Amino acid sequence: MHVEAETPDVAWEHRTELPLFYLSLLFLAGYAVHVLAHAHSVWRDIAAITVLLTWLCFIVDYLVRLVLSRQRPLRFIRRHWLDTVIVLLPTLRALRMVKVHDAVMAKRARPRRSLYPRVITYAGLSSVLLGFSGSLGLYDAERQDPQSPIQTFWDSVWCVVQTLTTVGYGDVAPVTPMGRLIAVTLMIFGLGLLGAVTGSFSSWLIQIFRRDDEEGPPGEESSPGAPH
């Protein structure tokens, strides 16, 4: 059986996927410390350096893949739009955790999860990650304005939960331009992610119930000597 050789850009991606995943977690931790730590804390400065260095790693990885792909930049961006977004918003890099998990399972010769559980897991983890990142960004933008109702991190979390779930009580809302831009981003991506979770979960349940109906309840098989 002929196995097609990997292209240089795909081989590079396979080798760097796991290290970059760990770097994304480091970036997220550094960003959280930078936002939540005291303004004059040395940990805040260390976190800022960590964020900058990990971000540079993502940019270098993106440029290397662009060169190895031998594609025109615009074509590469269109075909790898998610990677482009991740370079601009590195906190979303950890969204690849499901892909990394599937790759590890494949190396261990374990069966990959079925479609619906994978979609539910991916969208659910993405929603949590997007909410946490959005809360950090919203708090960082809004706490600078004394007129903003968002003055603590938990105010920001409450606002993000309202935004992602489309509840919108209106008691806490961003007032700064950057805060509102983050809220709009959460609205757009939040609707899609929550829709994917609920839709996939419903389809998964329907599939399970249909399979049970086709198999029939246990004990329904006719016993020996029973009338047919």
N, C-alpha and C positions, 0 to 999 in steps of 0.2 A: 504494500500500500504506500503510495507516494504522499509524503507529508510536505506541505508547502512551507518553505523557510520563512521565518519572521523578518519583516522589514526592519531597518535600523531604528525607526521611531517607535515601533511596537515593542521591540526588544528593550529599548531604553525605558519605556513606560513600565514594562513588567519588572525591571530591575529597581526602579525608583518608587514604585507604588507604595510599598510598605514604609520605607524611610520617610517619604513625604507625608504619609498619613500620621506618623508619629510627630513630625514637625508641625503638622496642622494642629494637633492637640497642644503642642508646646506654644504655638502662636495664640491659640484661644486662651490658654492659661495666662500667658503673658499679658494679653489684652485685658483680661478680667482683673488681674492685679493692678495694671496701669490705671484702670478706671476706678476701682474700688479702694485702692490704697490711699493713705493720707497724702495730701498734696506735697508735703515736704519729706516723705519717707524715701529712704534709699532704695527700698524695694520697687518703688515706682519708677525710678531711673533704670534699674536693672531690667524691669519688665519692658520698658520702652526700647532698650537696646535689643532685647530678645525678640520683640515684635518686628523690629527693623531687619534683623539678620534673617529670621525665618521668612519674612516677606521677600527678601532678596533671593533666597533659595528658590522660592516659587517662580519668581521672574526668570531666573537662570534656567530652570527646568522648562519653562514655557518656550524660551528662545531656542534652547537646544532641540526640543521637539519640532519646532518650526523649521529649523535648518535641516534636521534629519529627514523630515517628511518631503523635502524638495518640492513643496507646493508654494503657490503664490500666497502672500500674507492674507489677502482677503478671502481666498478660498479656504485656507487653513482656519481662519476665524469662523467662517460659516459652518464648517464641518466640526469644529471643536468649540462651539459657542459656550458650553458649560465650563470648559477649562479657562476660557477668556474671562468669564464672570468670576471664577474662583481666584484668578490672578488679581482682579480688581477688588474683590471682597474675600480675602484669604480665610476669614472665619468659616466660610462655607466649605473649605477643603475637607473637613471632617465628614461631609456628606458622603464621601466615598467609602465610609466604613463598611457598608453592606457589600460593596464590590470587593473590598479587601477580604472580608469574611468568606465570600464565595471562592475567592482565589485560594485561600488557605485550605478550605474544605476540599477543593479539587486536588491540591497537592497531596492531601492525606487520603485520597481515594474515597472520600465520603460523598454520599449523594447530596446534590444541591437541593435546596428547598424548592417546593412548587411555586408557581407564579404568584398566586394570591398572597401567601404569607410573605414572600419577598417584597411585594409592592407595599403591603401593610407595614412591614418593618422599616423599609426605606422611607416611606412617607411619614411614618410616625416619628422616627428618629430625626428626620429632616425638620419636622415641625418643632420638636423640642430644641434642636440646635438653632434653628432660625429664631425661635422665641427668646432663647438665652442671649444670642448675639444681638438681636434687636433691642433687648432690654438694656444691655450694656451701652450700645450706641445711643439709644434714646436718653438714658440717664446722663451720659457724658455731654450730650448736646443741650439738654434742658436745664441742668443744674446751674448753668452760667447765667440764666435769666431769673431774677428774683420774682418776676411776675408769673412764672410758670408754676402750675400746680404739681409738677413732678420735681420734687426736691430730695427724694430718697430713692434708692435702688428698687425698693418694694413698690413705690408708686409707679415706677417704670414697668415693673413686671405686671402689675395690675392693668396698666394701660395696654401693654402688649397682648395680654390674655384677652382683653375685650376686643382688640383689633383682629386677632387671629380667628376668634370664634364669631366675629361679626355681631357681637352683642351690642356694644356701643352704648354704655350707660351715660356717657357724657360727663361724668364727674371728674375725670382726669383726661386731659387731652394735651398734646404738644402745641406749643405756641411759636417756637423758633423755626426758621426755614429748614434747617438741617433735621430737626426733630420731625417735622411734617413730611419731609422727603423719606425718612426712615419709615414712618407710619404708612405712607403710600406703598412703599416696597413690601411691607408686611401684609398689607391688604391684598396686593396682587398675588404674591406667592402663597400666602396663607389660605386663600380660597382654593387654589389648586391643590395644595397638599392635603388639606382636610377633606376636600372632595375625593381625592384619591384614596384616602384611608376609609371613609365611609362607603364609597362605591365598591372598593375591592373587598371590604369585609362583608358587605351584603351579597356580592357575587359568590364569595367563598362559601357563605352559609347556604345559599341556594344550591350550589354544586354539591355540598355535603348532603343536604336533604334529598336532592334528586337521586344521588347514589344510594342512599338508604331506602328510598321508595322502590328503586329498581331491584335491590337485593331482597326486599321484603323483610318484615319483622322476624326475629328469631322464633323458632317453634312453629312457623307457618307451614314448614314442609310436612307433607303427608307421612304419617307413620305407617309401618307395615300392617296390613290387614284393614286399614281404614278405607271407607267407601270412597270411590272416585266419581 
